[in-house]
Amino acid sequence: MHLPPHRPRYAAVLVVAALALTGCSAGHGIDRAHSSASSGTTPTAHASPSVAAAAAGPQPRPTGIDNWPTYPAAKQDVPTDVKSAVMAKGYTGQSFLKKLAADWHITLRKRQKLPFSEPAWQVGGEAHPTKNSEFEAAAIWDLSGDLRQFYCSATANAPRYEEFLRACVGLDHPGSDAKAAAAWLDGVKPQVDKAFAREKVPITSPLLRSGNTATYLRKGAYSPSGTCQLEIFGTSDAKN
């Protein structure tokens, strides 16, 4: 599925879904690119090399999940042409999504089919806890109903938005570890925030691997206060 090239709103995520990801979701095995995240260590908090090297002229984007950066990265450093897969056969995530929506007063819209080369089902919705603030949640399944992608976003001016992101990262897919996922989020978010404030471009975190999934956090200027996007997606190999 094509994930949004640093775009806000679940609608953008879902409308562009097709099954080959553009620098955002996952696919084949990660070795060096996810080593720090999957081992529970904190990624290196330095500026994206693409920004520092901008004076050297345009550089080709990396390809493949093995090249996912281990630092908070700008778009140029996030790989393209990565494949996604279902998180686990028979796992829908429906109960988790419904509970999350109820807990955070998110109104989910009717399920729709995405008419792309590999059709899929999607559902999403949003809430506005205060004026000009927003929470969003969305999911994409294959036609058999197995979950492929789970997406949340929150504007940084929304009350308890960090708590909302922490709730989202606790998705109960097979092989998940909610405490470890929350600790990972607590570690990478300050680094993403710092890099975003310094570089003034959308910043994507290193990956967290858990079971047959991978997770990243992105922050961009999609709202006046900044918007955080959290994506959990299925991969074709299991990493623990």
MDAnalysis code that builds the backbone (N, CA, C; Angstrom):
import MDAnalysis as mda
import numpy as np

u = mda.Universe.empty(720, n_residues=240, atom_resindex=np.repeat(np.arange(240), 3), trajectory=True)
u.add_TopologyAttr("name", ["N", "CA", "C"] * 240)
u.add_TopologyAttr("resid", np.arange(1, 241))
u.add_TopologyAttr("resname", ["MET", "HIS", "LEU", "PRO", "PRO", "HIS", "ARG", "PRO", "ARG", "TYR", "ALA", "ALA", "VAL", "LEU", "VAL", "VAL", "ALA", "ALA", "LEU", "ALA", "LEU", "THR", "GLY", "CYS", "SER", "ALA", "GLY", "HIS", "GLY", "ILE", "ASP", "ARG", "ALA", "HIS", "SER", "SER", "ALA", "SER", "SER", "GLY", "THR", "THR", "PRO", "THR", "ALA", "HIS", "ALA", "SER", "PRO", "SER", "VAL", "ALA", "ALA", "ALA", "ALA", "ALA", "GLY", "PRO", "GLN", "PRO", "ARG", "PRO", "THR", "GLY", "ILE", "ASP", "ASN", "TRP", "PRO", "THR", "TYR", "PRO", "ALA", "ALA", "LYS", "GLN", "ASP", "VAL", "PRO", "THR", "ASP", "VAL", "LYS", "SER", "ALA", "VAL", "MET", "ALA", "LYS", "GLY", "TYR", "THR", "GLY", "GLN", "SER", "PHE", "LEU", "LYS", "LYS", "LEU", "ALA", "ALA", "ASP", "TRP", "HIS", "ILE", "THR", "LEU", "ARG", "LYS", "ARG", "GLN", "LYS", "LEU", "PRO", "PHE", "SER", "GLU", "PRO", "ALA", "TRP", "GLN", "VAL", "GLY", "GLY", "GLU", "ALA", "HIS", "PRO", "THR", "LYS", "ASN", "SER", "GLU", "PHE", "GLU", "ALA", "ALA", "ALA", "ILE", "TRP", "ASP", "LEU", "SER", "GLY", "ASP", "LEU", "ARG", "GLN", "PHE", "TYR", "CYS", "SER", "ALA", "THR", "ALA", "ASN", "ALA", "PRO", "ARG", "TYR", "GLU", "GLU", "PHE", "LEU", "ARG", "ALA", "CYS", "VAL", "GLY", "LEU", "ASP", "HIS", "PRO", "GLY", "SER", "ASP", "ALA", "LYS", "ALA", "ALA", "ALA", "ALA", "TRP", "LEU", "ASP", "GLY", "VAL", "LYS", "PRO", "GLN", "VAL", "ASP", "LYS", "ALA", "PHE", "ALA", "ARG", "GLU", "LYS", "VAL", "PRO", "ILE", "THR", "SER", "PRO", "LEU", "LEU", "ARG", "SER", "GLY", "ASN", "THR", "ALA", "THR", "TYR", "LEU", "ARG", "LYS", "GLY", "ALA", "TYR", "SER", "PRO", "SER", "GLY", "THR", "CYS", "GLN", "LEU", "GLU", "ILE", "PHE", "GLY", "THR", "SER", "ASP", "ALA", "LYS", "ASN"])
u.atoms.positions = np.array([
    [0.833, -1.187, 0.000],
    [0.000, 0.000, 0.000],
    [0.869, 1.238, 0.000],
    [0.519, 2.178, -0.797],
    [1.254, 3.444, -0.794],
    [0.853, 4.228, 0.432],
    [1.822, 4.518, 1.259],
    [1.558, 5.368, 2.400],
    [1.766, 6.813, 1.992],
    [1.226, 7.742, 2.805],
    [1.264, 9.138, 2.403],
    [2.672, 9.680, 2.391],
    [3.086, 10.365, 1.322],
    [4.412, 10.986, 1.310],
    [4.408, 12.232, 2.172],
    [4.426, 11.997, 3.506],
    [4.380, 13.095, 4.478],
    [3.108, 13.917, 4.293],
    [1.959, 13.219, 4.256],
    [0.684, 13.905, 4.131],
    [-0.158, 13.648, 5.362],
    [-1.028, 14.593, 5.749],
    [-1.858, 14.430, 6.921],
    [-3.133, 13.686, 6.590],
    [-3.934, 13.429, 7.636],
    [-5.304, 12.949, 7.557],
    [-5.396, 11.531, 7.056],
    [-6.244, 10.763, 7.775],
    [-6.379, 9.358, 7.437],
    [-6.918, 9.198, 6.035],
    [-7.731, 10.141, 5.553],
    [-8.277, 10.020, 4.207],
    [-7.170, 9.944, 3.178],
    [-6.133, 10.767, 3.354],
    [-5.008, 10.723, 2.418],
    [-4.301, 9.389, 2.499],
    [-4.175, 8.849, 3.717],
    [-3.522, 7.564, 3.878],
    [-4.287, 6.492, 3.121],
    [-5.596, 6.502, 3.271],
    [-6.392, 5.418, 2.733],
    [-6.636, 5.561, 1.244],
    [-6.831, 6.767, 0.779],
    [-7.112, 6.952, -0.635],
    [-5.931, 6.540, -1.491],
    [-4.717, 6.732, -0.991],
    [-3.552, 6.370, -1.794],
    [-3.090, 4.943, -1.540],
    [-3.845, 4.189, -0.740],
    [-3.395, 2.828, -0.445],
    [-3.428, 1.972, -1.693],
    [-2.404, 1.298, -1.935],
    [-2.272, 0.324, -3.076],
    [-1.355, -0.801, -2.689],
    [-0.548, -1.387, -2.458],
    [0.168, -2.387, -1.763],
    [1.670, -2.257, -1.873],
    [2.145, -1.258, -2.539],
    [3.589, -0.994, -2.523],
    [3.767, 0.339, -1.839],
    [4.541, 0.378, -0.781],
    [4.570, 1.561, 0.053],
    [5.614, 2.539, -0.432],
    [5.281, 3.830, -0.267],
    [6.213, 4.854, -0.714],
    [6.916, 5.459, 0.483],
    [7.925, 4.774, 0.934],
    [8.778, 5.331, 1.974],
    [8.147, 5.442, 3.322],
    [7.125, 4.613, 3.632],
    [6.515, 4.759, 4.928],
    [6.202, 3.446, 5.600],
    [5.720, 2.457, 4.917],
    [5.336, 1.217, 5.560],
    [6.398, 0.173, 5.353],
    [6.023, -1.080, 5.575],
    [7.064, -2.070, 5.682],
    [6.943, -3.188, 4.724],
    [7.810, -4.152, 4.872],
    [7.727, -5.291, 4.030],
    [8.732, -6.327, 4.408],
    [9.820, -6.423, 3.703],
    [10.757, -7.501, 3.913],
    [11.641, -7.221, 5.117],
    [12.488, -8.205, 5.458],
    [13.194, -8.159, 6.725],
    [14.080, -6.961, 6.898],
    [14.151, -6.485, 8.137],
    [15.039, -5.398, 8.480],
    [16.216, -5.988, 9.228],
    [17.396, -5.587, 8.875],
    [18.571, -6.002, 9.623],
    [19.170, -4.772, 10.300],
    [20.078, -4.097, 9.633],
    [20.741, -2.961, 10.270],
    [19.790, -1.809, 10.508],
    [18.792, -1.592, 9.662],
    [17.963, -0.395, 9.796],
    [17.102, -0.427, 11.029],
    [16.710, -1.614, 11.528],
    [15.838, -1.633, 12.683],
    [16.538, -2.132, 13.926],
    [17.831, -2.332, 13.857],
    [18.509, -3.014, 14.945],
    [18.360, -2.285, 16.271],
    [18.480, -0.960, 16.282],
    [18.390, -0.247, 17.546],
    [16.979, -0.260, 18.080],
    [15.976, -0.102, 17.198],
    [14.602, -0.060, 17.666],
    [14.155, -1.414, 18.165],
    [14.435, -2.488, 17.425],
    [13.943, -3.797, 17.806],
    [14.645, -4.330, 19.034],
    [15.843, -3.875, 19.318],
    [16.557, -4.353, 20.495],
    [16.206, -3.564, 21.737],
    [15.372, -2.512, 21.579],
    [14.950, -1.720, 22.716],
    [15.872, -0.571, 23.037],
    [16.921, -0.367, 22.269],
    [17.811, 0.755, 22.515],
    [17.270, 1.995, 21.848],
    [17.761, 3.143, 22.272],
    [17.266, 4.404, 21.740],
    [18.022, 4.782, 20.479],
    [17.313, 5.122, 19.381],
    [17.994, 5.512, 18.155],
    [18.832, 6.767, 18.351],
    [19.847, 6.908, 17.524],
    [20.711, 8.078, 17.588],
    [19.939, 9.329, 17.219],
    [19.995, 10.334, 18.055],
    [19.226, 11.561, 17.830],
    [20.095, 12.603, 17.150],
    [20.315, 12.431, 15.854],
    [21.068, 13.452, 15.135],
    [20.273, 13.890, 13.911],
    [20.706, 14.957, 13.288],
    [19.980, 15.491, 12.152],
    [20.040, 14.545, 10.968],
    [19.021, 14.633, 10.133],
    [18.982, 13.804, 8.935],
    [20.148, 14.157, 8.024],
    [20.956, 13.175, 7.587],
    [22.091, 13.464, 6.711],
    [21.680, 14.138, 5.419],
    [20.460, 13.872, 4.946],
    [20.038, 14.471, 3.684],
    [19.960, 15.989, 3.777],
    [19.626, 16.499, 4.967],
    [19.561, 17.954, 5.143],
    [20.967, 18.526, 5.142],
    [21.881, 17.882, 5.864],
    [23.251, 18.378, 5.931],
    [23.939, 18.324, 4.580],
    [23.520, 17.348, 3.746],
    [24.179, 17.166, 2.451],
    [23.430, 17.840, 1.306],
    [22.446, 18.672, 1.622],
    [21.618, 19.256, 0.576],
    [22.432, 20.074, -0.422],
    [23.499, 20.704, 0.066],
    [24.307, 21.541, -0.815],
    [24.993, 20.738, -1.911],
    [25.116, 19.439, -1.705],
    [25.787, 18.590, -2.694],
    [24.885, 18.263, -3.882],
    [23.635, 18.689, -3.817],
    [22.717, 18.434, -4.918],
    [21.819, 17.239, -4.624],
    [20.807, 16.996, -5.472],
    [19.853, 15.910, -5.250],
    [20.539, 14.554, -5.176],
    [20.103, 13.739, -4.230],
    [20.622, 12.392, -4.069],
    [19.464, 11.404, -4.244],
    [19.712, 10.221, -4.804],
    [18.631, 9.252, -4.961],
    [18.129, 8.756, -3.621],
    [16.815, 8.544, -3.505],
    [16.248, 7.990, -2.290],
    [16.687, 6.548, -2.127],
    [16.928, 6.100, -0.886],
    [17.241, 4.686, -0.679],
    [16.017, 3.827, -0.986],
    [16.229, 2.567, -1.277],
    [15.139, 1.642, -1.546],
    [15.247, 0.445, -0.614],
    [14.110, -0.126, -0.283],
    [14.088, -1.338, 0.511],
    [14.120, -1.088, 2.002],
    [13.441, -1.960, 2.725],
    [13.301, -1.798, 4.160],
    [14.620, -1.937, 4.906],
    [15.579, -2.652, 4.334],
    [16.889, -2.788, 4.987],
    [17.572, -1.439, 5.154],
    [17.159, -0.452, 4.358],
    [17.791, 0.869, 4.408],
    [16.993, 1.887, 5.206],
    [16.011, 1.401, 5.975],
    [15.254, 2.330, 6.828],
    [16.218, 2.960, 7.826],
    [16.203, 4.273, 7.990],
    [17.199, 4.929, 8.852],
    [17.019, 4.591, 10.324],
    [18.113, 4.624, 11.038],
    [18.123, 4.363, 12.480],
    [18.147, 5.666, 13.275],
    [17.826, 6.770, 12.641],
    [17.794, 8.093, 13.268],
    [16.529, 8.798, 12.778],
    [16.091, 9.868, 13.462],
    [14.949, 10.644, 12.975],
    [15.313, 11.264, 11.621],
    [14.574, 10.895, 10.579],
    [15.015, 11.163, 9.213],
    [14.042, 12.028, 8.435],
    [14.585, 12.854, 7.543],
    [13.777, 13.588, 6.585],
    [13.383, 12.660, 5.433],
    [12.467, 13.128, 4.614],
    [11.881, 12.307, 3.550],
    [12.942, 11.657, 2.666],
    [13.993, 12.405, 2.328],
    [14.999, 11.902, 1.397],
    [15.690, 10.637, 1.901],
    [15.684, 10.417, 3.218],
    [16.389, 9.279, 3.798],
    [15.488, 8.082, 4.069],
    [14.175, 8.254, 3.888],
    [13.239, 7.156, 4.142],
    [13.082, 6.355, 2.851],
    [13.299, 5.045, 2.889],
    [13.323, 4.262, 1.652],
    [11.978, 4.155, 0.955],
    [12.047, 3.938, -0.342],
    [10.862, 3.713, -1.165],
    [10.780, 2.233, -1.534],
    [9.711, 1.878, -2.241],
    [9.548, 0.525, -2.781],
    [9.622, -0.542, -1.690],
    [8.815, -0.356, -0.636],
    [8.770, -1.343, 0.433],
    [7.388, -2.008, 0.406],
    [7.339, -3.295, 0.676],
    [6.089, -4.041, 0.585],
    [5.466, -4.244, 1.963],
    [4.132, -4.302, 1.993],
    [3.421, -4.607, 3.225],
    [2.790, -5.986, 3.143],
    [2.300, -6.472, 4.271],
    [1.652, -7.775, 4.339],
    [0.628, -7.727, 5.470],
    [-0.192, -8.762, 5.584],
    [-1.116, -8.821, 6.710],
    [-0.320, -9.036, 7.992],
    [-0.860, -8.544, 9.096],
    [-0.154, -8.685, 10.372],
    [-0.153, -10.135, 10.847],
    [-1.273, -10.823, 10.658],
    [-1.380, -12.239, 11.015],
    [-2.669, -12.761, 10.417],
    [-2.655, -13.983, 9.936],
    [-3.863, -14.583, 9.392],
    [-4.924, -14.674, 10.489],
    [-6.102, -14.157, 10.176],
    [-7.204, -14.210, 11.129],
    [-7.266, -13.043, 12.092],
    [-6.256, -12.169, 12.078],
    [-6.267, -11.017, 12.990],
    [-6.870, -9.812, 12.280],
    [-7.948, -9.276, 12.838],
    [-8.637, -8.144, 12.219],
    [-8.388, -6.826, 12.936],
    [-8.099, -6.860, 14.234],
    [-7.926, -5.627, 14.988],
    [-9.210, -4.843, 15.187],
    [-10.356, -5.417, 14.809],
    [-11.627, -4.689, 14.885],
    [-11.971, -4.301, 16.315],
    [-11.790, -5.226, 17.256],
    [-12.128, -4.926, 18.647],
    [-11.280, -3.788, 19.191],
    [-9.990, -3.820, 18.862],
    [-9.095, -2.760, 19.318],
    [-9.526, -1.415, 18.742],
    [-9.801, -1.376, 17.438],
    [-10.206, -0.128, 16.793],
    [-11.496, 0.417, 17.406],
    [-12.473, -0.462, 17.631],
    [-13.757, -0.013, 18.191],
    [-13.584, 0.525, 19.602],
    [-12.757, -0.151, 20.402],
    [-12.527, 0.334, 21.772],
    [-11.782, 1.654, 21.763],
    [-10.756, 1.760, 20.908],
    [-10.026, 3.020, 20.804],
    [-10.966, 4.154, 20.414],
    [-11.815, 3.895, 19.431],
    [-12.759, 4.922, 18.981],
    [-13.711, 5.317, 20.104],
    [-14.193, 4.346, 20.862],
    [-15.105, 4.650, 21.967],
    [-14.399, 5.439, 23.064],
    [-13.182, 5.024, 23.412],
    [-12.447, 5.692, 24.488],
    [-12.113, 7.138, 24.148],
    [-11.889, 7.423, 22.848],
    [-11.445, 8.754, 22.443],
    [-12.500, 9.491, 21.624],
    [-13.716, 8.994, 21.667],
    [-14.873, 9.665, 21.046],
    [-14.669, 9.931, 19.557],
    [-14.078, 8.936, 18.888],
    [-13.858, 9.019, 17.449],
    [-15.042, 8.401, 16.728],
    [-15.610, 9.122, 15.811],
    [-16.733, 8.618, 15.021],
    [-16.185, 7.925, 13.781],
    [-16.358, 6.610, 13.724],
    [-15.881, 5.839, 12.583],
    [-16.889, 5.878, 11.456],
    [-16.404, 6.061, 10.242],
    [-17.277, 6.071, 9.080],
    [-17.552, 4.641, 8.605],
    [-18.430, 4.527, 7.655],
    [-18.770, 3.225, 7.091],
    [-17.583, 2.641, 6.339],
    [-17.414, 1.322, 6.433],
    [-16.318, 0.650, 5.741],
    [-16.454, 0.816, 4.229],
    [-15.338, 1.054, 3.552],
    [-15.331, 1.250, 2.113],
    [-14.270, 0.367, 1.463],
    [-14.489, 0.028, 0.221],
    [-13.499, -0.733, -0.530],
    [-12.612, 0.235, -1.298],
    [-11.313, -0.027, -1.262],
    [-10.361, 0.773, -2.022],
    [-10.136, 0.099, -3.368],
    [-10.480, 0.756, -4.457],
    [-10.461, 0.116, -5.780],
    [-9.127, 0.245, -6.490],
    [-8.086, -0.388, -5.934],
    [-6.783, -0.303, -6.563],
    [-6.364, -1.659, -7.103],
    [-5.130, -1.779, -7.547],
    [-4.685, -3.008, -8.191],
    [-4.824, -4.218, -7.272],
    [-4.646, -3.999, -5.970],
    [-4.929, -5.028, -4.978],
    [-5.958, -4.449, -4.024],
    [-7.249, -4.673, -4.306],
    [-8.308, -4.026, -3.514],
    [-8.204, -4.354, -2.032],
    [-8.692, -3.449, -1.215],
    [-8.650, -3.616, 0.234],
    [-9.852, -2.890, 0.834],
    [-10.133, -3.214, 2.087],
    [-11.172, -2.520, 2.844],
    [-10.524, -1.493, 3.759],
    [-11.217, -0.376, 3.969],
    [-10.715, 0.631, 4.892],
    [-11.846, 1.210, 5.711],
    [-11.473, 1.638, 6.918],
    [-12.392, 2.347, 7.803],
    [-11.593, 3.399, 8.534],
    [-12.179, 4.556, 8.779],
    [-11.484, 5.599, 9.516],
    [-12.461, 6.591, 10.099],
    [-11.978, 7.422, 10.970],
    [-12.810, 8.451, 11.582],
    [-11.959, 9.426, 12.349],
    [-12.607, 10.422, 12.922],
    [-11.878, 11.480, 13.604],
    [-12.685, 12.023, 14.767],
    [-12.005, 12.752, 15.620],
    [-12.628, 13.452, 16.734],
    [-11.956, 14.804, 16.872],
    [-12.690, 15.756, 17.433],
    [-12.162, 17.103, 17.653],
    [-12.352, 17.446, 19.127],
    [-11.377, 17.068, 19.951],
    [-11.547, 17.272, 21.399],
    [-11.655, 18.733, 21.807],
    [-11.012, 19.613, 21.074],
    [-11.146, 21.054, 21.282],
    [-11.146, 21.715, 19.911],
    [-11.460, 22.989, 19.874],
    [-11.478, 23.712, 18.607],
    [-10.100, 23.659, 17.954],
    [-10.080, 23.304, 16.677],
    [-8.855, 23.245, 15.867],
    [-7.875, 22.158, 16.305],
    [-8.334, 21.194, 17.095],
    [-7.493, 20.037, 17.416],
    [-8.177, 18.779, 16.899],
    [-7.391, 17.715, 16.721],
    [-7.962, 16.539, 16.064],
    [-7.225, 15.262, 16.441],
    [-8.007, 14.197, 16.590],
    [-7.508, 12.832, 16.650],
    [-8.070, 12.089, 15.439],
    [-7.286, 11.193, 14.860],
    [-7.764, 10.348, 13.779],
    [-7.299, 8.917, 13.987],
    [-8.097, 7.989, 13.512],
    [-7.722, 6.578, 13.533],
    [-8.261, 5.929, 12.275],
    [-7.540, 4.951, 11.740],
    [-7.959, 4.279, 10.512],
    [-7.315, 2.906, 10.441],
    [-7.925, 2.035, 9.654],
    [-7.393, 0.689, 9.457],
    [-7.639, 0.264, 8.018],
    [-6.753, -0.588, 7.517],
    [-6.882, -1.162, 6.177],
    [-6.730, -2.671, 6.286],
    [-7.682, -3.396, 5.694],
    [-7.666, -4.854, 5.675],
    [-7.563, -5.357, 4.241],
    [-7.062, -6.580, 4.071],
    [-7.189, -7.204, 2.761],
    [-8.633, -7.682, 2.606],
    [-8.983, -8.200, 1.450],
    [-10.382, -8.542, 1.192],
    [-10.879, -9.690, 2.063],
    [-9.972, -10.488, 2.618],
    [-10.389, -11.565, 3.514],
    [-10.627, -11.067, 4.934],
    [-10.280, -9.803, 5.199],
    [-10.517, -9.217, 6.510],
    [-9.319, -9.177, 7.434],
    [-8.147, -9.606, 6.954],
    [-6.938, -9.557, 7.783],
    [-6.351, -8.144, 7.768],
    [-5.946, -7.674, 8.942],
    [-5.451, -6.302, 9.075],
    [-4.075, -6.150, 8.448],
    [-3.911, -5.098, 7.655],
    [-2.622, -4.767, 7.038],
    [-1.991, -3.535, 7.673],
    [-2.798, -2.505, 7.906],
    [-2.260, -1.242, 8.404],
    [-3.184, -0.661, 9.465],
    [-2.576, -0.043, 10.464],
    [-3.328, 0.666, 11.502],
    [-2.691, 2.031, 11.658],
    [-3.501, 3.069, 11.625],
    [-2.996, 4.438, 11.537],
    [-3.681, 5.328, 12.552],
    [-2.919, 6.167, 13.239],
    [-3.460, 7.205, 14.111],
    [-2.720, 8.504, 13.840],
    [-3.403, 9.603, 14.063],
    [-2.723, 10.894, 14.032],
    [-3.351, 11.800, 15.073],
    [-2.566, 12.777, 15.513],
    [-3.035, 13.720, 16.521],
    [-2.339, 15.048, 16.320],
    [-3.101, 16.115, 16.398],
    [-2.479, 17.436, 16.384],
    [-1.864, 17.692, 17.759],
    [-0.742, 18.395, 17.776],
    [0.003, 18.583, 19.014],
    [-0.692, 19.528, 19.986],
    [-1.777, 20.186, 19.542],
    [-2.528, 21.038, 20.460],
    [-3.719, 20.313, 21.070],
    [-3.919, 19.050, 20.730],
    [-5.040, 18.291, 21.280],
    [-4.724, 17.881, 22.714],
    [-5.683, 18.010, 23.626],
    [-5.415, 17.588, 24.996],
    [-5.130, 16.088, 25.057],
    [-4.118, 15.708, 25.816],
    [-3.746, 14.307, 26.035],
    [-3.341, 13.607, 24.729],
    [-2.798, 14.354, 23.792],
    [-2.492, 13.740, 22.503],
    [-1.400, 12.690, 22.609],
    [-0.444, 12.881, 23.514],
    [0.590, 11.869, 23.686],
    [0.005, 10.586, 24.271],
    [-0.965, 10.730, 25.153],
    [-1.650, 9.563, 25.703],
    [-2.422, 8.831, 24.610],
    [-3.010, 9.589, 23.699],
    [-3.722, 8.977, 22.571],
    [-2.764, 8.165, 21.701],
    [-1.623, 8.726, 21.376],
    [-0.635, 7.992, 20.581],
    [-0.161, 6.742, 21.306],
    [-0.013, 6.853, 22.619],
    [0.417, 5.693, 23.395],
    [-0.649, 4.607, 23.372],
    [-1.918, 5.010, 23.395],
    [-2.995, 4.029, 23.277],
    [-2.955, 3.350, 21.913],
    [-2.689, 4.105, 20.868],
    [-2.654, 3.549, 19.518],
    [-1.526, 2.548, 19.339],
    [-0.359, 2.845, 19.900],
    [0.802, 1.977, 19.695],
    [0.639, 0.649, 20.442],
    [-0.376, 0.555, 21.289],
    [-0.653, -0.675, 22.009],
    [-1.508, -1.657, 21.247],
    [-1.611, -1.510, 19.931],
    [-2.394, -2.430, 19.102],
    [-2.080, -3.885, 19.485],
    [-3.140, -4.678, 19.677],
    [-2.972, -6.027, 20.240],
    [-2.788, -7.109, 19.180],
    [-1.947, -6.858, 18.194],
    [-1.681, -7.854, 17.161],
    [-0.867, -9.008, 17.748],
    [-0.896, -10.190, 17.138],
    [-0.081, -11.299, 17.634],
    [1.394, -10.915, 17.701],
    [2.023, -11.198, 18.832],
    [3.419, -10.843, 19.021],
    [3.621, -9.449, 19.572],
    [2.533, -8.743, 19.880],
    [2.666, -7.371, 20.373],
    [3.113, -7.352, 21.829],
    [3.683, -6.239, 22.225],
    [4.116, -5.998, 23.601],
    [3.812, -4.536, 23.894],
    [2.658, -4.296, 24.508],
    [2.189, -2.922, 24.697],
    [3.154, -2.086, 25.521],
    [3.750, -2.670, 26.560],
    [4.679, -1.911, 27.400],
    [5.938, -1.534, 26.625],
    [6.459, -2.487, 25.859],
    [7.660, -2.201, 25.072],
    [7.363, -1.159, 23.991],
    [6.177, -1.247, 23.382],
    [5.803, -0.277, 22.350],
    [5.669, 1.123, 22.942],
    [5.079, 1.220, 24.134],
    [4.944, 2.528, 24.792],
    [6.314, 3.091, 25.142],
    [7.221, 2.227, 25.611],
    [8.577, 2.688, 25.939],
    [9.308, 3.162, 24.689],
    [9.119, 2.435, 23.565],
    [9.723, 2.858, 22.304],
    [9.208, 4.237, 21.896],
    [7.879, 4.422, 21.980],
    [7.288, 5.710, 21.614],
    [7.820, 6.828, 22.502],
    [7.897, 6.563, 23.802],
    [8.417, 7.575, 24.724],
    [9.867, 7.933, 24.397],
    [10.606, 6.973, 23.829],
    [12.000, 7.239, 23.480],
    [12.163, 8.004, 22.187],
    [11.393, 7.632, 21.152],
    [11.614, 8.262, 19.848],
    [10.896, 9.597, 19.690],
    [9.784, 9.788, 20.404],
    [9.019, 11.019, 20.170],
    [9.814, 12.289, 20.482],
    [10.512, 12.384, 21.609],
    [11.299, 13.603, 21.846],
    [12.358, 13.840, 20.765],
    [12.922, 12.767, 20.232],
    [13.928, 12.910, 19.185],
    [13.303, 13.404, 17.882],
    [12.124, 12.871, 17.543],
    [11.417, 13.337, 16.356],
    [11.009, 14.796, 16.523],
    [10.490, 15.136, 17.706],
    [10.112, 16.526, 17.989],
    [11.308, 17.459, 17.810],
    [12.445, 17.068, 18.348],
    [13.639, 17.920, 18.283],
    [14.109, 18.090, 16.847],
    [14.141, 16.990, 16.091],
    [14.591, 17.075, 14.704],
    [13.619, 17.899, 13.867],
    [12.331, 17.752, 14.115],
    [11.323, 18.519, 13.382],
    [11.468, 20.015, 13.671],
    [11.675, 20.362, 14.928],
    [11.836, 21.770, 15.293],
    [13.085, 22.364, 14.662],
    [14.140, 21.561, 14.541],
    [15.401, 22.056, 13.991],
    [15.377, 22.134, 12.469],
    [14.834, 21.111, 11.822],
    [14.950, 21.002, 10.368],
    [13.770, 21.596, 9.602],
    [12.624, 21.764, 10.282],
    [11.455, 22.402, 9.659],
    [10.911, 21.605, 8.475],
    [11.089, 20.292, 8.486],
    [10.535, 19.405, 7.458],
    [9.940, 18.197, 8.168],
    [9.038, 17.445, 7.521],
    [8.509, 16.234, 8.165],
    [9.636, 15.273, 8.522],
    [9.532, 14.698, 9.705],
    [10.559, 13.807, 10.240],
    [9.928, 12.453, 10.564],
    [10.604, 11.376, 10.154],
    [10.143, 10.021, 10.386],
    [11.110, 9.300, 11.321],
    [10.556, 8.553, 12.262],
    [11.374, 7.851, 13.257],
    [11.949, 6.563, 12.690],
    [12.904, 5.968, 13.399],
    [13.293, 4.591, 13.108],
    [12.097, 3.663, 13.331],
    [12.236, 2.429, 12.882],
    [11.168, 1.438, 13.033],
    [11.273, 0.694, 14.358],
    [10.116, 0.318, 14.880],
    [10.009, -0.666, 15.939],
    [9.489, -1.946, 15.304],
    [10.147, -3.073, 15.541],
    [9.668, -4.362, 15.054],
    [9.107, -5.171, 16.212],
    [7.948, -5.771, 15.997],
    [7.306, -6.588, 17.019],
    [6.464, -7.633, 16.327],
    [6.794, -8.921, 16.525],
    [6.058, -9.965, 15.830],
    [6.183, -9.777, 14.333],
    [5.055, -9.762, 13.661],
    [5.039, -9.616, 12.205],
    [4.645, -8.198, 11.799],
    [5.037, -7.197, 12.599],
    [4.683, -5.812, 12.316],
    [5.896, -4.904, 12.464],
    [5.741, -3.708, 11.940],
    [6.699, -2.631, 12.162],
    [5.911, -1.346, 12.402],
    [6.528, -0.434, 13.121],
    [5.855, 0.805, 13.517],
    [6.803, 1.975, 13.325],
    [6.263, 3.106, 12.883],
    [7.058, 4.336, 12.844],
    [6.197, 5.498, 13.315],
    [6.846, 6.567, 13.728],
    [6.204, 7.826, 14.099],
    [6.706, 8.905, 13.161],
    [5.819, 9.753, 12.701],
    [6.201, 10.884, 11.854],
    [5.595, 12.164, 12.424],
    [6.315, 13.263, 12.310],
    [5.769, 14.568, 12.670],
    [5.986, 15.530, 11.519],
    [4.945, 16.292, 11.192],
    [5.021, 17.268, 10.118],
    [4.163, 18.470, 10.413],
    [4.315, 19.516, 9.608],
    [3.566, 20.761, 9.792],
    [2.219, 20.662, 9.083],
    [1.435, 19.641, 9.434],
    [0.134, 19.424, 8.802],
    [-0.970, 20.193, 9.505],
    [-0.612, 20.855, 10.593],
    [-1.512, 21.740, 11.330],
    [-0.641, 22.811, 11.956],
    [-1.213, 23.926, 12.387],
    [-0.385, 24.991, 12.953],
    [0.476, 24.537, 14.123],
    [-0.018, 23.594, 14.922],
    [0.738, 23.130, 16.083],
    [1.650, 21.958, 15.760],
    [1.542, 21.419, 14.544],
    [2.258, 20.204, 14.176],
    [1.370, 18.989, 14.400],
    [1.531, 17.980, 13.557],
    [0.732, 16.760, 13.650],
    [1.644, 15.551, 13.724],
    [1.335, 14.642, 14.649],
    [2.064, 13.380, 14.772],
    [1.243, 12.270, 14.130],
    [1.882, 11.461, 13.302],
    [1.247, 10.332, 12.636],
    [1.947, 9.054, 13.095],
    [1.161, 8.073, 13.495],
    [1.687, 6.787, 13.940],
    [1.138, 5.699, 13.030],
    [2.020, 4.886, 12.462],
    [1.618, 3.823, 11.535],
    [2.161, 2.485, 12.020],
    [1.271, 1.487, 12.104],
    [1.659, 0.113, 12.398],
    [1.246, -0.717, 11.185],
    [2.140, -1.537, 10.650],
    [1.818, -2.239, 9.425],
    [2.419, -3.642, 9.435],
    [1.807, -4.531, 8.684],
    [2.280, -5.889, 8.623],
    [3.497, -6.024, 7.730],
    [4.371, -6.945, 8.081],
    [5.563, -7.232, 7.293],
    [5.536, -8.686, 6.874],
    [6.354, -9.030, 5.937],
    [6.353, -10.393, 5.395],
    [7.251, -11.336, 6.162],
    [7.934, -10.830, 7.181],
    [8.747, -11.704, 8.026],
    [8.609, -11.256, 9.459],
    [8.764, -12.181, 10.375],
    [8.593, -11.881, 11.793],
    [9.930, -11.493, 12.412],
    [9.922, -10.414, 13.183],
    [11.090, -9.978, 13.935],
    [10.672, -9.802, 15.381],
    [11.446, -10.283, 16.311],
    [11.107, -10.157, 17.720],
    [12.211, -9.415, 18.478],
])
